[in-house]
Amino acid sequence: MNPAPNVILVGPMGAGKTCIGRRLAERFGLEFVDADQAIVDEVGSSIPAIFENVGEAGFRAHEKRVLARLLERGGQLVSTGGGAVLDADNRQRIRQRGFVVWLRVGVASQLQRLQRDKTRPLLQREDREQVLEAMATLRDPLYHEVADLVVDTDPYSPAEATAHLVVRLAAQWQNPELRA
């Protein structure tokens, strides 16, 4: 058992962090928090607008600040943005404040799941496959570094992935707030 005050989902865009995260949070009685939505709420702009106004570096600064604030609390399932692991301080904080689940997905599945998505600034290009491959090459070792549990979401529907994760989390994660 790995006691941690939060469950934190990491992984690339299209892995199912938000959809699966909502279901898992409900199942475990945790507050669901989407870190990207928390950034939007705090800044008062959409993620594409943030990227347009302050670039990726400015977005990452907002992300770091918001993630630090979110992880001060416990009892949450936090769905991080795909690039949150790029910052070493974020990785350390994620490891310290959560049981970390890497939702892994292949590029082919990402392309299929995100084919109609127009909201992700890093994918608004013609060479989506190459962009996703480059992100995976850079980020996968970082996801691996922080992960307590790795689950491939390629073969699963969100409901199937959730059912699979419920069993694995029940066996491997202990919520210290529920110990009596």
N, C-alpha and C positions, 0 to 999 in steps of 0.2 A: 504494500500500500504506500502511495506517495501522498502525504497530506499537503494540501495547498488551499489557500483561501478562494481561489478562482479557477475556472477552467478557461483556457485561452486557446483559441483556434488560430493557427497560422497556415499559410499556404498561398498559392498563386490565385489570381483572379479566375473565376470560373470553377473553383474547386468545390464550392457549395458552403462556404463558411457562414454566410448569412442564413440561408435556407435551413441547413442542418443545425446551425447554432440555435435558431429560434426553437426548433423542436427539442433539442437536447436541454435547453434552459428550462423549458416547460416540464420536461420529464424529471429533472433533478431539482425543481423548485428554486432555480437561480434566476436572477435578473438578467435578461438578455441586453447586451450593450454592443452596438455596432460602432467601432471606433471611427470609421469614416463618417458616419452620420453624426457622431459627437463633434467631429471637426467642423462639419457643415453648420451644425447648431451654434457652435461657439463663434465661428468666423462670420456667419451670416451670409455665406456665399456657397454656391455649388462647388464641387470639386473641380469641374472643368474651369469655372471662373477663377478659382484660387490658382490653378496652374497658369491660367492666362495672365493673371495679375502679378503673381510673385514667383512663378516658375516652380519647377519641381523642388528646388532647394527650399523655397519658402513654404511649400506644402509640407515638406519633411520636418521643418521646424515646428509648424503647427501640430503635426502628428506626434512629435516627441513630447511636446508640452501636454497635449490632451491625454496621451497614453499614460504619462506619469501621474496625472491627476486621477484618471480612471482606476489605475491599479493601486491607489492608496486604499481603496475599499475592498471588501471581500464579498462573497456570496453572489458573484456574477459569472456569467459566461460571456467572455469578451471575444468578439470577432474582429481580428485586426485587419488592417489593409495589407495587401500582398507585399508591399515594400517596407513594412514596419521593421523587419529584421535587418535591414541594411545598416541601421545605426547600432553600434556596439552597446551604448547605454540602454537602448530599447531591449536588446537581446538579454542583457543582464537583468533588467527589471522584469521582463516576461518570465524568465527562469525563476526568479526569486518569488514572484507573486502569483504563480499559477502552475497548474498541471497543464502542460502544453501538448496539444494535439495538432500534428501536421496533417492536414488534409491534402494528400498528394493527388495530382491529376496530370495526365499526359497532354502534350500540346495538341494532339488531334482532337481530344475531347474538349479542350479549352476552345479551340476554333469553332467547333460545333455549338457549344453552349453560348459562346459570345458573338456568334455571327451577326446578330441584329443589334448588338449593343453599340450605342453611339455616345455613351456617357464616360467612357474611360479614356482620359487624355493620352495615355501612353500607347493606346491602340488605334488612334485615329490616323492611321497610315495604310498604305497599300501593302506593305510587307509584314502583315500581322504575324505570320508564322515565324519569320526570322526574329521579330521582336520578342515573341513568346519563348523561342528557343534560347535567345541570349539572356532573357530574364531567368529562365530555368537554370542555365549554366552558372549564373552569378548567385542566385538566391537559394537553390536547392541545398548546397552545403550549409547555409545559414539556418534554413529550416531544420535540417538534420541536427545542427548544433544545439538548438533549443528544445527539440521534441522529446517528450516523455513517451509518446505513442504516435505511431505513423499508420495512417489508414489511406489506402488507395480508393478514391471515389469513382474512378473510371467505370467499374462494372455495376455500380449501384444507382438506383433511383434515390432521391433524397430520403424517402421513407425507409428504404432498405439500409442505407448508410447510417441513418439514425438508429435503427434497431441494432445494427452491428455495434455501433459505438456505445449504446446504452449498456450492453453486456460487458464490453471491454472496460469502460469507465467504472462500472460498478465493481469490477474485479481489481482495478489498478489505482483508483483515485479515492482518497478519503477526504471528505469535507470536514476540516477541523471544527467548524462552527456547529456541526451536528453531533459531535462527540459529547457524551455526558458522563 
